[in-house]
Amino acid sequence: MNSLDSLPMTITCPTCLKKVTNTVGWFRKANQSCPHGCGTTFKTDGQFRRGVAEADRELDNLKRQMGNIRINIQL
């Protein structure tokens, strides 16, 4: 599981115009159907998945950089 997969995400269904809230991981899975029953299938391959993968890499990089920071506090 990627670090962003558990974060909530809300989009508006392009067919029924209702809000769909689920996790990034749910939207990332192939061919998820709109839970409102309008028949829309969310296709998140391509740009969406590449964007989430890039954000995950950047977060991992930031975590590594933050782990290398030493804080010296003198009282």
N, C-alpha and C positions, 0 to 999 in steps of 0.2 A: 504494500500500500504506500502510495506517495504521501508526502506531508500535507498536501493541499486537499487530498481526497475527502477528508472528514469535515471540511469547511462548508457552511451552508451557502447556497447560491439560489437566486430567484431570477427567473426569466418570465417573459410574457409569451404565451403560446401564440404563434402567428395565425392559427386557425380560429380558436375559440376566444382569444384575447384574455384568457384568464391567467392569473399568475401561477407559476409552478415553482415551488420551493423544494429543493432537495439538496443533497451534497454534491460537491464537484465530482466525486467518484461515481455517483449515480449518473450524472450527465455524461461522464466520460465513457461509460459503457456503451457499446454499440446498440443502436436501434431501441432506445427506451421510448415507450409510448406515453402520450399525454395522459395523466391520471384523471383528467376530466371527461374522458371518453369520446373526444371529438375525432379520434382516428389519426391524429398527427403523430408521426414518429420523429423523434429528435435525432438527427444525424450529426454527430459531433466529431466525426473523423476529420482529418485535415487540419485546418487552421486552429480550431479550438484545442485539439489534443496537442498540437505543436506548441501552442501558447502556454498551456498548463505545464507541459514538460519543461519548457524554458523557465517558467516561473519556479518550478521545483528545483531546477539546477541552480538558479540564482539564490534561492533560499538556503540550499545546502552550502553554497559558497559563503554566504553571509554567516551562517552558523559556524563554519570553520574559521572564518576571520574573527568572529566574536570570541571564539574559544581560545584564540591566540593572544587576546588582549589581557594584559595583567594590570590590575588596578592597585595602586599603592596609596593607601589613605593613612595619613599621619594625624593623630589627634594630639 
